[in-house]
């Protein structure tokens, strides 16, 4: 950062539980401070009229206005805060429209603290870039800070759609699942389920523990590990 002043964030979210969680998340990232919350677009406008804000953490589905409509009206009114859009929608047309309205990042719900932290840290690097670029490379580097790294390639024989289904199955069962239970839930073989589960363990997203109490060799139970 080029100054000691933290980046001021307004959380715009109509769900009070989610709003409180997002404020807490922002407060856990060095260099950021949540200056308030707004539950509607109208409330967000009133806060911005009286409070300096650098960044909106903006839910796109508000009770009184779509988030992109709010962003457009804020630009017209002279507010220049950047926007990280928070949404469960996956419509790429909405993503393209948001780019022209100051949306610098999209975070898909539900997300973990680690996901938001990554986006905020990248935004901080982008926000700190000042002065005149020496050339195209420096401009490219500044813009690249906003982009998340490409996901690592999966091991041979594993597919992203099946991994997502296994992940969802594991997340939904806090007590954990065996490979056989995952296989039945997802509709794959037990051996295949074990391969995906072991990949999640290897990448730190799941933990395995032996399940005792049955005759013979104990069966492994896999449990989703939440990001820190």
N, C-alpha and C positions, 0 to 999 in steps of 0.2 A: 504494500500500500504506500501511497505517496504522502499520506497524512495520518495523524493519530485518530481522526474522527471516524467512528464506526459507520458502516453502511446502514442507513435507516430503512427498515422494512415495515410495510403495512400489510397485515394479513387480512385478506378479503375472503371470507368463508362463512356460509350461512349455518353450517353445522357447528354448534358451540363446542362439542367434544373435539372435533377435528381442528377447530380454530385454536383451542387451548393447546393441543398437541403441536400444531405448527409454530405457535409462539414459543413453546418450550424448545422445539428443535432449533429455531433461529437463535435463541439465546445460548445454545450449546456450541455454536460455531464462532470462533474467535473473529473479531472484526465486524460483527453484525449485531444489531440491536432491533428488537421489535418495538415500534413506537405506538402500536395500537392495533385494534381489530375493527373490522366493519362487517356487518352481516348482510348488507345490501349494497347495491350500486350507489343509491342515494346517500347512504351513510359514508361510503368511501369518498364520494365527492366532498362531503362536508369536512371529513378529516383532512383531506388534501388541501382544502382551502385555508386551513389554519395550522397545519403541521408540515414541516419540510420532510419529504420522503424521497429516497433514492430508488427504491425497488418495491414493486407490488408482488406479493405472493397471492395470485388471483385465481380463485375458483371460477371456472367458466359458466357454471350453472347456478346463477343467483336467483332469488325469488322475484326480483323486479326487472332484471335486465340480463342479457347474455354478456359474458365477460368481455368478448371482443367488441360488442357495442359500447360497453363501458370504456374500454381502452380507446376506442375511436373518439368518443365524446371528450375524454380527458385530453387527448392530443389537440382537439379543436379548441379546448378551453385554455391551452397553454401549459398543461402539466406535462413534464418531460420524464417522469419516473419510468424506469425500465420495468418489464413485466416477466415474471416466471409464471406461466400458466399451469394451474393444477386442475386436472380433469380425468375423468374415466373414459371420455370419448377418444376414439382412435381414427377419426375422420381426417385424412391427410389434407383435404381441402380447407379445413379449419386451420390446420397447421400453417399452410401457405398464406392464408389470409392474415394470420397473426404476425407473421414476419414483418409485414409492412406497418404494423401498429406498435412496434417496440417490444414484441414478445421475443425474448432472447433465449428462453429455455422452456421446454415442456416437461412436466413431471406427471406420470400416469398414476392415478389412484388404483389400489392402495400402494403406498410407498413407505419405505423404512427411513429412519434417520440417516443412515449411511447414504442413501440415494440423494436425499435433499442436501446433505452436507457436501457431497461431491459437486452438485450443481451450484451451490453457493460459493464454494471455494473457487470454482472455475469463473463464476461471475466476478468475484473479487479481483482476480487476475486481470480480467478484461476491463473492469472498472478502473483499475489502477493505471492503465496504459494512458500516458499523456504525452504531449509534445508532438513533433512532426516525425512521421515514419521516414526512415532512410531509403526505403524502396519497397518493392512489391513483397519481398520475403518477410519484411517486418509487419506489413499489413496482414499477410496470410497468417503469421504466427499469432497476432492479436486476435483474429477471428477464430483461429483454431482452438484457443483456450476455452471457448464456449462449447465445443463439441466433446461429447463423451468418447472415450477410446472405443475402437471397434471391439466387439466381444471376441474372446479367444475362441479359436476353432475347437469344435467338439472332437473327442476321440473318434476314430474310424468306427463306423457302424451305429453311432448315436445320432439322432435327429433332434433339432430344436423343438418341433411341435410335440414330440413324445416326451422330451425332457420337461417341457412346460406342464404337460398333463401329470407327470409324476410329481413335479414340484407342487402343483396345486393340491394333489391328493395328500401329500405329506403335510403341507401347511394346514390343511383342514382338520387334521387329527393330532391334537396337542399331545395325546398319549403315545404317539408313534405308531408305526405300522411295520409288519414283516414284509419281506419280499413277496410272499404269497398273497398277502392282502393287497399290496400295491398292484400286483399282476391282475388280480380279480377286478379291482376298481378301474384300472386303466384299460384292461382288455389286451394285455400282452402276456408273454410267457414269464414264468417265474425267473428263469435264467436272465431274460432280457431286463426284467424289473431290477434284478440284483445288479446288473451292469450300470443302470442309470443311478441307482441308489449309491453305489460305490463311487460313482463320479461326483455326486453331490457331497459325499464325505470327503473325497480328495480335494474338493474346492472349498471346503470349510462351511458348506451350507447345510450339512446334516451331520448327525452323530449316530454312531451305532453302539448298541449295548446288547449283551446276551440276555435272552429271555429264558429264565429257569422255570421249573415247576412242571415240565413235561418229561415223559420217559425218553431216554436216549440223549442224543446230542442237543444242547440248548440252541434255540433258533435266535437269530439276530433280529433285533427290533431297531428300526431307524426312526430318528426323530429330527424334525426340522430345527435348525439353529438360526434364531433371528440375528440379523446384523446388529452390531453394537450401536 
